[in-house]
Amino acid sequence: MGKKRYYNPQTNVFDLQKKKARSWDWYDDVWKKVDKCVFCDLKDRYVIFEKNGIVLTSNLFPYTDAHLLIVPRRHIEYVKEFTNEEWEALRGVMYVAKKVLRKAFKKKNLWFIYREGALGHAQKTVGHLHIQVVPYIDGLVKINYQPISWAPGEVGDRLKEESSYMDDKFEKFILKYGKYQPVERRIVVNGIITNSKNELLLIKKKNTLEDGWQTPSGGVDGNESLEEALKREVFEETQLRIEDVKFIGIDEEEMPILFEEGFVKKWRCIFIHYRAKVLSTRGGQAGDDAKEMRWVAANNLKKYRLSKLTQKVLKKVGIIS
């Protein structure tokens, strides 16, 4: 079998020999003849890696060897148009690009050149937002029409061999830095729940850095009201339904949160405290984030190791001293 041929954008043919980097004397002329957004029309064969609509691809008109592009599938002109999922994926794909270029091509120093907005005078030929991933070499800004060792197609094929490596790096990045990024504040509802015997509902959570027994609590999702969030959290953790929900106070604390994936983030939590009663104790059992649940009389609470937060709120309402 003969050697594989790769596309040479300067000659518009597939050949074996001619490998040259971008030269402005012909590059601008190429784009004057394009009547569509090439990033919207990105062919699958050019996709090296993709997550949540963010694509890593070879630059067909490279500045230097192993020059890549990061491109959103959607036609986006400005960073403000990213969804949360696309933004998280973009950060992960940038990390993957750095790692895989270091592994496959020994490229340690990179430039990430961010290009956004409608076409103007900044030597940008595509209005579709994109990020250039450029391996840095001395004198890069002065080089024009330099010889390169790898054709863009060769770069793509070489990196596709690292698909498992890229998947692993992306997952580890998201696990550590991704979807649960620290937020300035998080609203958490907390319930002091009693039954007909005036016993207090306590649970032990599965994933927590707060040792000891706690009152049911959890974050507010989406467009939920605070009362809806409390009812949902109590049901998910104990399979019990509550009524007669009454607001009793607010606390704000910065605290570490342990996520079930095994990493910790610090959040500044606003705790909204409520009292409520259960409709019935039948069918109650620990579930979701709770590993145990118990009804405890107020005079027996001293026998239980309560979390610091639970101690604080129970003292505030006079249940313990």
ChimeraX commands (.cxc) that place a marker at each C-alpha (Angstrom):
marker #1 position 0.00,0.00,0.00 radius 0.5
marker #1 position 1.18,3.54,-0.81 radius 0.5
marker #1 position 1.42,6.37,1.64 radius 0.5
marker #1 position -1.80,8.11,2.59 radius 0.5
marker #1 position -2.32,11.44,0.86 radius 0.5
marker #1 position -3.47,14.50,2.74 radius 0.5
marker #1 position -5.19,17.66,1.62 radius 0.5
marker #1 position -2.92,20.58,0.88 radius 0.5
marker #1 position -5.03,23.74,1.20 radius 0.5
marker #1 position -2.56,25.83,-0.81 radius 0.5
marker #1 position -2.76,23.71,-3.95 radius 0.5
marker #1 position -6.34,22.47,-3.39 radius 0.5
marker #1 position -5.17,18.91,-4.10 radius 0.5
marker #1 position -4.26,15.82,-2.08 radius 0.5
marker #1 position -0.54,15.19,-2.24 radius 0.5
marker #1 position 2.35,13.71,-0.30 radius 0.5
marker #1 position 5.03,16.36,-0.40 radius 0.5
marker #1 position 3.78,19.94,-0.16 radius 0.5
marker #1 position 3.34,20.89,3.46 radius 0.5
marker #1 position 3.36,24.61,4.11 radius 0.5
marker #1 position 1.92,26.75,6.86 radius 0.5
marker #1 position -0.49,29.61,6.31 radius 0.5
marker #1 position 0.63,32.45,4.05 radius 0.5
marker #1 position -1.45,35.63,3.95 radius 0.5
marker #1 position -0.83,36.26,0.27 radius 0.5
marker #1 position -3.06,33.33,-0.70 radius 0.5
marker #1 position -5.08,32.72,2.49 radius 0.5
marker #1 position -7.22,35.86,2.21 radius 0.5
marker #1 position -7.97,35.02,-1.39 radius 0.5
marker #1 position -9.25,31.57,-0.35 radius 0.5
marker #1 position -11.84,33.06,1.98 radius 0.5
marker #1 position -13.10,35.55,-0.57 radius 0.5
marker #1 position -14.39,32.56,-2.56 radius 0.5
marker #1 position -16.20,30.88,0.36 radius 0.5
marker #1 position -19.95,31.56,0.40 radius 0.5
marker #1 position -20.84,29.71,3.64 radius 0.5
marker #1 position -19.76,29.36,7.25 radius 0.5
marker #1 position -17.25,26.53,7.13 radius 0.5
marker #1 position -17.58,25.86,10.86 radius 0.5
marker #1 position -21.33,25.33,10.53 radius 0.5
marker #1 position -20.54,22.89,7.71 radius 0.5
marker #1 position -17.79,21.04,9.58 radius 0.5
marker #1 position -17.45,17.50,8.22 radius 0.5
marker #1 position -17.25,14.57,10.65 radius 0.5
marker #1 position -13.95,13.42,9.18 radius 0.5
marker #1 position -12.33,16.58,10.57 radius 0.5
marker #1 position -13.65,16.06,14.11 radius 0.5
marker #1 position -10.89,14.91,16.45 radius 0.5
marker #1 position -12.86,15.15,19.71 radius 0.5
marker #1 position -16.31,16.45,20.65 radius 0.5
marker #1 position -18.28,16.98,23.85 radius 0.5
marker #1 position -21.65,18.71,24.29 radius 0.5
marker #1 position -21.48,20.53,20.97 radius 0.5
marker #1 position -17.85,21.71,21.30 radius 0.5
marker #1 position -15.48,20.32,18.65 radius 0.5
marker #1 position -11.71,19.94,18.56 radius 0.5
marker #1 position -10.46,19.88,14.96 radius 0.5
marker #1 position -7.27,20.40,12.97 radius 0.5
marker #1 position -6.74,23.79,11.39 radius 0.5
marker #1 position -6.59,23.21,7.63 radius 0.5
marker #1 position -4.61,26.45,7.33 radius 0.5
marker #1 position -2.12,26.10,10.22 radius 0.5
marker #1 position 0.31,28.71,11.51 radius 0.5
marker #1 position 2.62,25.90,12.59 radius 0.5
marker #1 position 2.69,22.13,13.18 radius 0.5
marker #1 position -0.24,20.65,15.13 radius 0.5
marker #1 position -2.29,23.85,15.05 radius 0.5
marker #1 position -5.84,22.99,16.24 radius 0.5
marker #1 position -9.18,24.76,16.49 radius 0.5
marker #1 position -11.95,24.59,19.10 radius 0.5
marker #1 position -15.33,25.36,17.58 radius 0.5
marker #1 position -18.92,25.26,18.86 radius 0.5
marker #1 position -21.29,23.36,16.59 radius 0.5
marker #1 position -23.89,26.10,16.90 radius 0.5
marker #1 position -23.26,29.32,15.05 radius 0.5
marker #1 position -22.19,31.51,17.96 radius 0.5
marker #1 position -20.52,34.88,17.50 radius 0.5
marker #1 position -20.01,35.92,21.13 radius 0.5
marker #1 position -19.09,34.10,24.32 radius 0.5
marker #1 position -22.28,35.39,26.00 radius 0.5
marker #1 position -24.26,33.08,23.71 radius 0.5
marker #1 position -22.86,29.87,25.23 radius 0.5
marker #1 position -25.20,27.69,27.25 radius 0.5
marker #1 position -23.89,26.51,30.63 radius 0.5
marker #1 position -23.31,23.04,29.15 radius 0.5
marker #1 position -21.36,24.41,26.19 radius 0.5
marker #1 position -19.27,26.63,28.46 radius 0.5
marker #1 position -18.34,23.73,30.72 radius 0.5
marker #1 position -17.53,21.57,27.67 radius 0.5
marker #1 position -15.39,24.36,26.16 radius 0.5
marker #1 position -13.26,24.52,29.29 radius 0.5
marker #1 position -12.86,20.75,29.27 radius 0.5
marker #1 position -11.95,20.60,25.57 radius 0.5
marker #1 position -9.32,23.33,26.03 radius 0.5
marker #1 position -7.79,21.18,28.78 radius 0.5
marker #1 position -7.91,18.08,26.56 radius 0.5
marker #1 position -6.24,19.95,23.67 radius 0.5
marker #1 position -3.37,20.98,25.92 radius 0.5
marker #1 position -2.87,17.47,27.27 radius 0.5
marker #1 position -3.13,15.57,23.97 radius 0.5
marker #1 position -0.77,17.92,22.10 radius 0.5
marker #1 position 1.76,17.44,24.86 radius 0.5
marker #1 position 1.39,13.66,24.68 radius 0.5
marker #1 position 1.24,13.14,20.91 radius 0.5
marker #1 position 3.45,15.96,19.62 radius 0.5
marker #1 position 5.53,16.97,22.67 radius 0.5
marker #1 position 4.10,20.50,22.44 radius 0.5
marker #1 position 4.39,22.05,25.89 radius 0.5
marker #1 position 3.81,25.75,25.22 radius 0.5
marker #1 position 0.52,26.81,23.65 radius 0.5
marker #1 position -1.31,29.96,22.69 radius 0.5
marker #1 position -5.09,29.98,22.96 radius 0.5
marker #1 position -6.22,32.73,20.60 radius 0.5
marker #1 position -9.86,33.59,21.11 radius 0.5
marker #1 position -11.75,35.03,18.11 radius 0.5
marker #1 position -15.31,36.29,18.39 radius 0.5
marker #1 position -17.72,38.75,16.81 radius 0.5
marker #1 position -18.73,39.73,13.33 radius 0.5
marker #1 position -16.07,40.07,10.65 radius 0.5
marker #1 position -13.98,43.21,10.92 radius 0.5
marker #1 position -10.40,44.36,10.68 radius 0.5
marker #1 position -8.73,41.94,13.09 radius 0.5
marker #1 position -7.54,39.47,10.43 radius 0.5
marker #1 position -10.51,37.24,11.18 radius 0.5
marker #1 position -12.15,35.54,8.24 radius 0.5
marker #1 position -14.91,33.59,10.00 radius 0.5
marker #1 position -17.66,35.24,12.09 radius 0.5
marker #1 position -18.34,31.95,13.90 radius 0.5
marker #1 position -16.64,32.10,17.33 radius 0.5
marker #1 position -13.56,29.90,17.53 radius 0.5
marker #1 position -10.40,29.39,19.56 radius 0.5
marker #1 position -7.04,28.82,17.88 radius 0.5
marker #1 position -4.85,26.31,19.73 radius 0.5
marker #1 position -1.36,27.21,18.51 radius 0.5
marker #1 position 1.81,25.39,19.61 radius 0.5
marker #1 position 4.26,28.20,20.29 radius 0.5
marker #1 position 7.66,28.41,18.64 radius 0.5
marker #1 position 10.15,31.28,18.77 radius 0.5
marker #1 position 9.44,33.89,16.16 radius 0.5
marker #1 position 5.95,32.58,15.48 radius 0.5
marker #1 position 4.44,36.02,14.90 radius 0.5
marker #1 position 7.01,36.75,12.17 radius 0.5
marker #1 position 6.83,33.44,10.34 radius 0.5
marker #1 position 5.02,33.35,7.01 radius 0.5
marker #1 position 4.81,30.35,4.70 radius 0.5
marker #1 position 6.99,28.13,6.86 radius 0.5
marker #1 position 7.54,24.44,6.12 radius 0.5
marker #1 position 5.64,22.07,8.46 radius 0.5
marker #1 position 6.24,18.40,9.19 radius 0.5
marker #1 position 2.62,17.28,9.59 radius 0.5
marker #1 position -0.21,17.93,7.17 radius 0.5
marker #1 position -3.52,18.87,8.91 radius 0.5
marker #1 position -5.05,15.50,8.07 radius 0.5
marker #1 position -2.06,13.69,9.52 radius 0.5
marker #1 position -2.43,15.68,12.73 radius 0.5
marker #1 position -6.10,14.72,12.96 radius 0.5
marker #1 position -5.43,11.04,12.36 radius 0.5
marker #1 position -2.64,10.96,14.92 radius 0.5
marker #1 position -4.80,12.59,17.60 radius 0.5
marker #1 position -7.77,10.33,16.91 radius 0.5
marker #1 position -5.54,7.46,18.02 radius 0.5
marker #1 position -5.66,9.08,21.47 radius 0.5
marker #1 position -9.47,9.04,21.75 radius 0.5
marker #1 position -9.49,6.99,24.98 radius 0.5
marker #1 position -6.86,9.26,26.50 radius 0.5
marker #1 position -8.89,12.36,25.58 radius 0.5
marker #1 position -12.10,10.88,27.01 radius 0.5
marker #1 position -10.30,10.08,30.25 radius 0.5
marker #1 position -8.78,13.56,30.56 radius 0.5
marker #1 position -12.11,15.24,29.86 radius 0.5
marker #1 position -13.95,13.16,32.48 radius 0.5
marker #1 position -11.30,13.87,35.10 radius 0.5
marker #1 position -11.40,17.60,34.35 radius 0.5
marker #1 position -15.19,17.76,34.64 radius 0.5
marker #1 position -15.08,15.71,37.82 radius 0.5
marker #1 position -12.66,18.11,39.46 radius 0.5
marker #1 position -13.48,21.48,37.92 radius 0.5
marker #1 position -16.61,21.13,35.88 radius 0.5
marker #1 position -20.34,20.91,36.42 radius 0.5
marker #1 position -20.23,21.70,40.16 radius 0.5
marker #1 position -18.17,24.85,39.91 radius 0.5
marker #1 position -18.19,26.91,43.11 radius 0.5
marker #1 position -20.99,29.44,43.11 radius 0.5
marker #1 position -21.06,32.59,45.16 radius 0.5
marker #1 position -24.16,31.46,47.00 radius 0.5
marker #1 position -26.41,28.41,47.17 radius 0.5
marker #1 position -29.91,28.43,48.65 radius 0.5
marker #1 position -30.58,25.43,50.91 radius 0.5
marker #1 position -33.88,24.60,52.61 radius 0.5
marker #1 position -33.78,22.88,56.00 radius 0.5
marker #1 position -36.72,21.29,57.81 radius 0.5
marker #1 position -37.41,20.75,61.51 radius 0.5
marker #1 position -39.98,18.01,60.96 radius 0.5
marker #1 position -42.12,16.57,63.77 radius 0.5
marker #1 position -44.79,13.85,64.03 radius 0.5
marker #1 position -47.94,13.51,66.13 radius 0.5
marker #1 position -45.82,12.51,69.14 radius 0.5
marker #1 position -43.76,15.69,68.75 radius 0.5
marker #1 position -40.70,13.59,67.90 radius 0.5
marker #1 position -38.06,15.13,65.63 radius 0.5
marker #1 position -37.08,13.62,62.28 radius 0.5
marker #1 position -33.32,13.06,61.96 radius 0.5
marker #1 position -31.32,11.57,59.09 radius 0.5
marker #1 position -27.74,10.56,58.34 radius 0.5
marker #1 position -26.61,11.58,54.87 radius 0.5
marker #1 position -24.50,9.42,52.57 radius 0.5
marker #1 position -22.29,12.10,51.07 radius 0.5
marker #1 position -21.43,14.78,53.57 radius 0.5
marker #1 position -18.56,16.36,55.46 radius 0.5
marker #1 position -21.01,17.28,58.26 radius 0.5
marker #1 position -20.63,14.41,60.71 radius 0.5
marker #1 position -23.60,13.23,62.75 radius 0.5
marker #1 position -27.38,13.27,62.58 radius 0.5
marker #1 position -29.08,16.11,60.72 radius 0.5
marker #1 position -32.47,17.51,59.93 radius 0.5
marker #1 position -33.54,16.98,56.26 radius 0.5
marker #1 position -32.15,19.61,53.91 radius 0.5
marker #1 position -31.16,20.24,50.32 radius 0.5
marker #1 position -30.65,22.74,47.54 radius 0.5
marker #1 position -33.40,24.51,45.64 radius 0.5
marker #1 position -33.69,23.37,42.01 radius 0.5
marker #1 position -34.68,25.41,38.98 radius 0.5
marker #1 position -37.85,27.43,39.43 radius 0.5
marker #1 position -39.02,25.67,42.60 radius 0.5
marker #1 position -40.47,27.71,45.41 radius 0.5
marker #1 position -38.73,27.26,48.76 radius 0.5
marker #1 position -41.68,25.29,50.16 radius 0.5
marker #1 position -41.76,23.02,47.10 radius 0.5
marker #1 position -38.04,22.38,47.47 radius 0.5
marker #1 position -38.41,21.42,51.13 radius 0.5
marker #1 position -41.29,19.04,50.41 radius 0.5
marker #1 position -39.30,17.41,47.62 radius 0.5
marker #1 position -36.14,17.03,49.72 radius 0.5
marker #1 position -38.01,15.52,52.68 radius 0.5
marker #1 position -39.81,13.05,50.41 radius 0.5
marker #1 position -36.64,12.07,48.54 radius 0.5
marker #1 position -34.72,11.48,51.77 radius 0.5
marker #1 position -37.45,9.82,53.85 radius 0.5
marker #1 position -40.45,8.99,51.59 radius 0.5
marker #1 position -42.59,11.13,53.91 radius 0.5
marker #1 position -44.89,14.00,52.95 radius 0.5
marker #1 position -45.15,17.15,55.03 radius 0.5
marker #1 position -47.71,19.87,55.68 radius 0.5
marker #1 position -48.14,23.04,57.77 radius 0.5
marker #1 position -44.79,24.46,56.61 radius 0.5
marker #1 position -43.76,27.58,58.53 radius 0.5
marker #1 position -40.70,29.78,58.05 radius 0.5
marker #1 position -38.51,30.20,61.16 radius 0.5
marker #1 position -35.26,31.86,60.10 radius 0.5
marker #1 position -32.18,32.25,57.86 radius 0.5
marker #1 position -28.49,31.47,58.32 radius 0.5
marker #1 position -25.56,32.01,55.97 radius 0.5
marker #1 position -22.38,29.96,56.16 radius 0.5
marker #1 position -19.43,29.07,53.96 radius 0.5
marker #1 position -18.97,25.35,54.09 radius 0.5
marker #1 position -17.34,22.50,52.14 radius 0.5
marker #1 position -19.75,20.32,50.19 radius 0.5
marker #1 position -18.84,16.71,49.37 radius 0.5
marker #1 position -20.34,15.53,46.07 radius 0.5
marker #1 position -21.15,11.91,45.38 radius 0.5
marker #1 position -18.46,11.82,42.67 radius 0.5
marker #1 position -15.92,12.23,45.46 radius 0.5
marker #1 position -14.70,15.83,45.25 radius 0.5
marker #1 position -15.22,18.81,47.52 radius 0.5
marker #1 position -16.25,22.39,46.72 radius 0.5
marker #1 position -16.71,25.31,49.08 radius 0.5
marker #1 position -20.09,27.00,48.81 radius 0.5
marker #1 position -21.52,29.98,50.65 radius 0.5
marker #1 position -24.88,28.55,51.62 radius 0.5
marker #1 position -27.98,30.47,52.63 radius 0.5
marker #1 position -30.01,28.15,54.85 radius 0.5
marker #1 position -33.75,28.81,54.95 radius 0.5
marker #1 position -35.18,27.05,58.01 radius 0.5
marker #1 position -38.76,25.79,58.35 radius 0.5
marker #1 position -40.91,23.86,60.76 radius 0.5
marker #1 position -43.33,21.29,59.35 radius 0.5
marker #1 position -45.36,18.22,60.30 radius 0.5
marker #1 position -45.67,14.87,58.54 radius 0.5
marker #1 position -49.02,13.76,57.18 radius 0.5
marker #1 position -48.25,10.19,58.28 radius 0.5
marker #1 position -45.20,8.23,59.44 radius 0.5
marker #1 position -46.26,5.16,57.44 radius 0.5
marker #1 position -43.87,4.14,54.71 radius 0.5
marker #1 position -41.04,6.29,56.00 radius 0.5
marker #1 position -37.60,5.00,55.06 radius 0.5
marker #1 position -34.19,6.42,54.24 radius 0.5
marker #1 position -33.61,7.01,50.57 radius 0.5
marker #1 position -31.77,9.10,47.97 radius 0.5
marker #1 position -29.03,10.99,49.87 radius 0.5
marker #1 position -30.03,9.58,53.30 radius 0.5
marker #1 position -28.63,6.31,54.60 radius 0.5
marker #1 position -30.55,6.30,57.93 radius 0.5
marker #1 position -33.59,8.04,59.40 radius 0.5
marker #1 position -34.98,8.16,62.93 radius 0.5
marker #1 position -37.75,9.75,65.02 radius 0.5
marker #1 position -36.26,11.10,68.25 radius 0.5
marker #1 position -37.96,12.64,71.28 radius 0.5
marker #1 position -36.56,16.03,72.30 radius 0.5
marker #1 position -35.38,14.72,75.69 radius 0.5
marker #1 position -33.36,12.00,73.94 radius 0.5
marker #1 position -31.52,14.27,71.51 radius 0.5
marker #1 position -28.54,14.55,73.86 radius 0.5
marker #1 position -27.85,10.85,73.19 radius 0.5
marker #1 position -27.33,11.60,69.51 radius 0.5
marker #1 position -24.27,13.10,67.89 radius 0.5
marker #1 position -25.78,16.01,65.96 radius 0.5
marker #1 position -24.06,17.88,63.16 radius 0.5
marker #1 position -22.85,21.38,64.01 radius 0.5
marker #1 position -25.41,22.96,61.72 radius 0.5
marker #1 position -28.27,20.96,63.26 radius 0.5
marker #1 position -27.13,21.88,66.77 radius 0.5
marker #1 position -27.07,25.52,65.78 radius 0.5
marker #1 position -30.61,25.61,64.37 radius 0.5
marker #1 position -32.12,23.49,67.17 radius 0.5
marker #1 position -30.62,25.84,69.75 radius 0.5
marker #1 position -31.99,28.80,67.86 radius 0.5
marker #1 position -35.56,27.47,68.11 radius 0.5
marker #1 position -35.16,26.29,71.72 radius 0.5
marker #1 position -35.39,22.53,71.13 radius 0.5
marker #1 position -31.97,22.00,72.73 radius 0.5
marker #1 position -29.92,24.26,74.97 radius 0.5
marker link #1:1,2 radius 0.2
marker link #1:2,3 radius 0.2
marker link #1:3,4 radius 0.2
marker link #1:4,5 radius 0.2
marker link #1:5,6 radius 0.2
marker link #1:6,7 radius 0.2
marker link #1:7,8 radius 0.2
marker link #1:8,9 radius 0.2
marker link #1:9,10 radius 0.2
marker link #1:10,11 radius 0.2
marker link #1:11,12 radius 0.2
marker link #1:12,13 radius 0.2
marker link #1:13,14 radius 0.2
marker link #1:14,15 radius 0.2
marker link #1:15,16 radius 0.2
marker link #1:16,17 radius 0.2
marker link #1:17,18 radius 0.2
marker link #1:18,19 radius 0.2
marker link #1:19,20 radius 0.2
marker link #1:20,21 radius 0.2
marker link #1:21,22 radius 0.2
marker link #1:22,23 radius 0.2
marker link #1:23,24 radius 0.2
marker link #1:24,25 radius 0.2
marker link #1:25,26 radius 0.2
marker link #1:26,27 radius 0.2
marker link #1:27,28 radius 0.2
marker link #1:28,29 radius 0.2
marker link #1:29,30 radius 0.2
marker link #1:30,31 radius 0.2
marker link #1:31,32 radius 0.2
marker link #1:32,33 radius 0.2
marker link #1:33,34 radius 0.2
marker link #1:34,35 radius 0.2
marker link #1:35,36 radius 0.2
marker link #1:36,37 radius 0.2
marker link #1:37,38 radius 0.2
marker link #1:38,39 radius 0.2
marker link #1:39,40 radius 0.2
marker link #1:40,41 radius 0.2
marker link #1:41,42 radius 0.2
marker link #1:42,43 radius 0.2
marker link #1:43,44 radius 0.2
marker link #1:44,45 radius 0.2
marker link #1:45,46 radius 0.2
marker link #1:46,47 radius 0.2
marker link #1:47,48 radius 0.2
marker link #1:48,49 radius 0.2
marker link #1:49,50 radius 0.2
marker link #1:50,51 radius 0.2
marker link #1:51,52 radius 0.2
marker link #1:52,53 radius 0.2
marker link #1:53,54 radius 0.2
marker link #1:54,55 radius 0.2
marker link #1:55,56 radius 0.2
marker link #1:56,57 radius 0.2
marker link #1:57,58 radius 0.2
marker link #1:58,59 radius 0.2
marker link #1:59,60 radius 0.2
marker link #1:60,61 radius 0.2
marker link #1:61,62 radius 0.2
marker link #1:62,63 radius 0.2
marker link #1:63,64 radius 0.2
marker link #1:64,65 radius 0.2
marker link #1:65,66 radius 0.2
marker link #1:66,67 radius 0.2
marker link #1:67,68 radius 0.2
marker link #1:68,69 radius 0.2
marker link #1:69,70 radius 0.2
marker link #1:70,71 radius 0.2
marker link #1:71,72 radius 0.2
marker link #1:72,73 radius 0.2
marker link #1:73,74 radius 0.2
marker link #1:74,75 radius 0.2
marker link #1:75,76 radius 0.2
marker link #1:76,77 radius 0.2
marker link #1:77,78 radius 0.2
marker link #1:78,79 radius 0.2
marker link #1:79,80 radius 0.2
marker link #1:80,81 radius 0.2
marker link #1:81,82 radius 0.2
marker link #1:82,83 radius 0.2
marker link #1:83,84 radius 0.2
marker link #1:84,85 radius 0.2
marker link #1:85,86 radius 0.2
marker link #1:86,87 radius 0.2
marker link #1:87,88 radius 0.2
marker link #1:88,89 radius 0.2
marker link #1:89,90 radius 0.2
marker link #1:90,91 radius 0.2
marker link #1:91,92 radius 0.2
marker link #1:92,93 radius 0.2
marker link #1:93,94 radius 0.2
marker link #1:94,95 radius 0.2
marker link #1:95,96 radius 0.2
marker link #1:96,97 radius 0.2
marker link #1:97,98 radius 0.2
marker link #1:98,99 radius 0.2
marker link #1:99,100 radius 0.2
marker link #1:100,101 radius 0.2
marker link #1:101,102 radius 0.2
marker link #1:102,103 radius 0.2
marker link #1:103,104 radius 0.2
marker link #1:104,105 radius 0.2
marker link #1:105,106 radius 0.2
marker link #1:106,107 radius 0.2
marker link #1:107,108 radius 0.2
marker link #1:108,109 radius 0.2
marker link #1:109,110 radius 0.2
marker link #1:110,111 radius 0.2
marker link #1:111,112 radius 0.2
marker link #1:112,113 radius 0.2
marker link #1:113,114 radius 0.2
marker link #1:114,115 radius 0.2
marker link #1:115,116 radius 0.2
marker link #1:116,117 radius 0.2
marker link #1:117,118 radius 0.2
marker link #1:118,119 radius 0.2
marker link #1:119,120 radius 0.2
marker link #1:120,121 radius 0.2
marker link #1:121,122 radius 0.2
marker link #1:122,123 radius 0.2
marker link #1:123,124 radius 0.2
marker link #1:124,125 radius 0.2
marker link #1:125,126 radius 0.2
marker link #1:126,127 radius 0.2
marker link #1:127,128 radius 0.2
marker link #1:128,129 radius 0.2
marker link #1:129,130 radius 0.2
marker link #1:130,131 radius 0.2
marker link #1:131,132 radius 0.2
marker link #1:132,133 radius 0.2
marker link #1:133,134 radius 0.2
marker link #1:134,135 radius 0.2
marker link #1:135,136 radius 0.2
marker link #1:136,137 radius 0.2
marker link #1:137,138 radius 0.2
marker link #1:138,139 radius 0.2
marker link #1:139,140 radius 0.2
marker link #1:140,141 radius 0.2
marker link #1:141,142 radius 0.2
marker link #1:142,143 radius 0.2
marker link #1:143,144 radius 0.2
marker link #1:144,145 radius 0.2
marker link #1:145,146 radius 0.2
marker link #1:146,147 radius 0.2
marker link #1:147,148 radius 0.2
marker link #1:148,149 radius 0.2
marker link #1:149,150 radius 0.2
marker link #1:150,151 radius 0.2
marker link #1:151,152 radius 0.2
marker link #1:152,153 radius 0.2
marker link #1:153,154 radius 0.2
marker link #1:154,155 radius 0.2
marker link #1:155,156 radius 0.2
marker link #1:156,157 radius 0.2
marker link #1:157,158 radius 0.2
marker link #1:158,159 radius 0.2
marker link #1:159,160 radius 0.2
marker link #1:160,161 radius 0.2
marker link #1:161,162 radius 0.2
marker link #1:162,163 radius 0.2
marker link #1:163,164 radius 0.2
marker link #1:164,165 radius 0.2
marker link #1:165,166 radius 0.2
marker link #1:166,167 radius 0.2
marker link #1:167,168 radius 0.2
marker link #1:168,169 radius 0.2
marker link #1:169,170 radius 0.2
marker link #1:170,171 radius 0.2
marker link #1:171,172 radius 0.2
marker link #1:172,173 radius 0.2
marker link #1:173,174 radius 0.2
marker link #1:174,175 radius 0.2
marker link #1:175,176 radius 0.2
marker link #1:176,177 radius 0.2
marker link #1:177,178 radius 0.2
marker link #1:178,179 radius 0.2
marker link #1:179,180 radius 0.2
marker link #1:180,181 radius 0.2
marker link #1:181,182 radius 0.2
marker link #1:182,183 radius 0.2
marker link #1:183,184 radius 0.2
marker link #1:184,185 radius 0.2
marker link #1:185,186 radius 0.2
marker link #1:186,187 radius 0.2
marker link #1:187,188 radius 0.2
marker link #1:188,189 radius 0.2
marker link #1:189,190 radius 0.2
marker link #1:190,191 radius 0.2
marker link #1:191,192 radius 0.2
marker link #1:192,193 radius 0.2
marker link #1:193,194 radius 0.2
marker link #1:194,195 radius 0.2
marker link #1:195,196 radius 0.2
marker link #1:196,197 radius 0.2
marker link #1:197,198 radius 0.2
marker link #1:198,199 radius 0.2
marker link #1:199,200 radius 0.2
marker link #1:200,201 radius 0.2
marker link #1:201,202 radius 0.2
marker link #1:202,203 radius 0.2
marker link #1:203,204 radius 0.2
marker link #1:204,205 radius 0.2
marker link #1:205,206 radius 0.2
marker link #1:206,207 radius 0.2
marker link #1:207,208 radius 0.2
marker link #1:208,209 radius 0.2
marker link #1:209,210 radius 0.2
marker link #1:210,211 radius 0.2
marker link #1:211,212 radius 0.2
marker link #1:212,213 radius 0.2
marker link #1:213,214 radius 0.2
marker link #1:214,215 radius 0.2
marker link #1:215,216 radius 0.2
marker link #1:216,217 radius 0.2
marker link #1:217,218 radius 0.2
marker link #1:218,219 radius 0.2
marker link #1:219,220 radius 0.2
marker link #1:220,221 radius 0.2
marker link #1:221,222 radius 0.2
marker link #1:222,223 radius 0.2
marker link #1:223,224 radius 0.2
marker link #1:224,225 radius 0.2
marker link #1:225,226 radius 0.2
marker link #1:226,227 radius 0.2
marker link #1:227,228 radius 0.2
marker link #1:228,229 radius 0.2
marker link #1:229,230 radius 0.2
marker link #1:230,231 radius 0.2
marker link #1:231,232 radius 0.2
marker link #1:232,233 radius 0.2
marker link #1:233,234 radius 0.2
marker link #1:234,235 radius 0.2
marker link #1:235,236 radius 0.2
marker link #1:236,237 radius 0.2
marker link #1:237,238 radius 0.2
marker link #1:238,239 radius 0.2
marker link #1:239,240 radius 0.2
marker link #1:240,241 radius 0.2
marker link #1:241,242 radius 0.2
marker link #1:242,243 radius 0.2
marker link #1:243,244 radius 0.2
marker link #1:244,245 radius 0.2
marker link #1:245,246 radius 0.2
marker link #1:246,247 radius 0.2
marker link #1:247,248 radius 0.2
marker link #1:248,249 radius 0.2
marker link #1:249,250 radius 0.2
marker link #1:250,251 radius 0.2
marker link #1:251,252 radius 0.2
marker link #1:252,253 radius 0.2
marker link #1:253,254 radius 0.2
marker link #1:254,255 radius 0.2
marker link #1:255,256 radius 0.2
marker link #1:256,257 radius 0.2
marker link #1:257,258 radius 0.2
marker link #1:258,259 radius 0.2
marker link #1:259,260 radius 0.2
marker link #1:260,261 radius 0.2
marker link #1:261,262 radius 0.2
marker link #1:262,263 radius 0.2
marker link #1:263,264 radius 0.2
marker link #1:264,265 radius 0.2
marker link #1:265,266 radius 0.2
marker link #1:266,267 radius 0.2
marker link #1:267,268 radius 0.2
marker link #1:268,269 radius 0.2
marker link #1:269,270 radius 0.2
marker link #1:270,271 radius 0.2
marker link #1:271,272 radius 0.2
marker link #1:272,273 radius 0.2
marker link #1:273,274 radius 0.2
marker link #1:274,275 radius 0.2
marker link #1:275,276 radius 0.2
marker link #1:276,277 radius 0.2
marker link #1:277,278 radius 0.2
marker link #1:278,279 radius 0.2
marker link #1:279,280 radius 0.2
marker link #1:280,281 radius 0.2
marker link #1:281,282 radius 0.2
marker link #1:282,283 radius 0.2
marker link #1:283,284 radius 0.2
marker link #1:284,285 radius 0.2
marker link #1:285,286 radius 0.2
marker link #1:286,287 radius 0.2
marker link #1:287,288 radius 0.2
marker link #1:288,289 radius 0.2
marker link #1:289,290 radius 0.2
marker link #1:290,291 radius 0.2
marker link #1:291,292 radius 0.2
marker link #1:292,293 radius 0.2
marker link #1:293,294 radius 0.2
marker link #1:294,295 radius 0.2
marker link #1:295,296 radius 0.2
marker link #1:296,297 radius 0.2
marker link #1:297,298 radius 0.2
marker link #1:298,299 radius 0.2
marker link #1:299,300 radius 0.2
marker link #1:300,301 radius 0.2
marker link #1:301,302 radius 0.2
marker link #1:302,303 radius 0.2
marker link #1:303,304 radius 0.2
marker link #1:304,305 radius 0.2
marker link #1:305,306 radius 0.2
marker link #1:306,307 radius 0.2
marker link #1:307,308 radius 0.2
marker link #1:308,309 radius 0.2
marker link #1:309,310 radius 0.2
marker link #1:310,311 radius 0.2
marker link #1:311,312 radius 0.2
marker link #1:312,313 radius 0.2
marker link #1:313,314 radius 0.2
marker link #1:314,315 radius 0.2
marker link #1:315,316 radius 0.2
marker link #1:316,317 radius 0.2
marker link #1:317,318 radius 0.2
marker link #1:318,319 radius 0.2
marker link #1:319,320 radius 0.2
marker link #1:320,321 radius 0.2
view
